């Protein structure tokens, strides 16, 4: 008999869903469990970071085709977070299923900046900007992404939003009566 998923294991995607790479987004749904919640009955914020890390690990294993075990043990590489910004937009409660997604804002030689979020029932719960760096575990120094990984990451790069024109307050004033 199959075991129940661990607290941060993803819920399998719908078989008819659009593949994440064609949407330039990697999406997975994770259940909110009792262990994620505090005495107020909402997700205790550090648990979001655990789920966010699980989501990155799933992205590497599924979309980038490099599971973390092989990445660390066989390649001797790591992917630490070097910067993270998070806005908590609404509380999440036990029993809810949050859809986590990620896109790439910037893909560098040895780093990547992700834009991420989580939602439930169309309501945004979390917005995140996170920077990861590829490092050699032995030295702790950054190194370029392996070419195959960088090529797969490129499918998730979102084109920059068009710049909004800057208002010219001298000419944008309404005419005087």
N, C-alpha and C positions, 0 to 999 in steps of 0.2 A: 504494500500500500504506500503511495507517495506521501512523504512527510509534508507538513504545512511549511510554507516558506518562512525563512528566518525573518526577524523584524524588519530588516532593510532590504530583503530580496524583492526584486521587481515582480509585478504581476505581469504575466506574459501578454504581449501585444495581441490585438485582434489579427487573425490571419489575413483578413481582407484590407488591413490598413495600408496606407501609402507608405512605401519604404522611407525611412527617415532621411536617407541621403538625397532623395529626389526633392524633398522639401527643404533641404539645407538646414535641417534641424534634427537633433537626436532626442527622441522623446521616450520616456518610460514612466509607467504608473507605479507608485509605491504606496502601500497601505500605511496609515498612521495607526500605530499599535499603542497599547497601554504603556509599554516601556518608553515610548517617546514623550509621554505627557507628564506634566507636573501636577501639583496638588490642586491647581485651578482647573485642571482638565484640558489644558491646551498644550501644544507641542512646546517643550522646553527648548529654547533657541539653540543650544549646542547640538541637539539631536538633528536639527536641520543640516548642520555641517557634516555630520556622519552620513546622512542620506545623500547630500551633494557629492561626497567623496565616492560613495557606492555608485552613483550615477556616472561619474568620470570613469570609474573602473569598468563599468558596463560598456561605456562608449569605446574605451580602448579595446576591450575584448571583442565586442560585436562589430562596431563600425570600422575601427582602425586595425582589427585583426591582430592585436598584440595583447594577450591577457597579461595581467599584472604579475602573475607568478613567473612567466617566461621573461617578461620585461626586466624584473628585478634579478631573478636567479640566473637566467641564461645570458642575458645581455649586459647585466651589471649596471642597469640604468634606473633612474628614479625620476619622478615627476612631482616635485614638491610645489605646493602653493606658495607663492612669494608675495601675493597681495590679494586681498579679498574685501569687497565692499558689499554690504547687504542691507536691503530695506525690507523690513517686516511689515507687510501691508494689511494683513488680516489674520486672525487666529485660525489655527487648524486643530481639529479635535479627533479623538480616538474613533476609529471606524471609517474615517474619510479616506478617500483614495486620491492622492495628489499626483497630478501629471507634471513631471519635471521635464524641462527641455533645455537644450543648449545650442548655441550658435557661436561661430567664431567672429569676433570683431576685428582681430588683428593676428596674423600668423607671421611670426618672425623666424629667424634662423634657428634659434634655440628656445624660443618662448612662444606662448600663445595666450591671447586675452579672450576669455569666454564671456558671453552675455548669456545669462541664465534666468530661469524663472520656474515657479511652481504655481499651479492653479487647481482649483476644484470647483466644478459646477459653473465654469465661466468666470469665477472670481479669482483675481490675482492674489496670491498669498505672500509671494516672495519675489524680489528682483535682486539679481546678483551680478557683479562684475568680478571676474577672477582671473588672475594671471598665474600660469604654470610655467615651469622651466624644466627642460630636459637636462639632467645631470648624470655624470658618471658617479656611481655610488662610492667607488674606491677613493676618488679625489674630492668629491663634493663640488666639483667645478662644472659649469655649464658646458654643453657640447651641442652641436647641431642635431636636429631631429634626424633619425634614420630616414632616408629618402622615401621609402615605401610608406612610412607613417605620415610624413609631410604631404605626400601626394593625396593620401586618403583624407587628411585633415582639410585640404584645400576645398573639398566638396561642401564643407560646412561654413566656408567664409561667406559672410553676408556683405553685399555691396554697401558702401557707406550711404547713409541717407543724404538726399540732396540738401545742399546748404540753403538756409532760408535767407532771403535778402535782408540786409540791415536797413532799418528805417532811416530815412533822411528827414530828421525832424524839421529842418528848415523848409523843406518843400512839401512835407506831408501834413502840414497844418491846414485845418479847414479855412476856407476863405472867410474873411471878416464880413459881416453884413453891411 
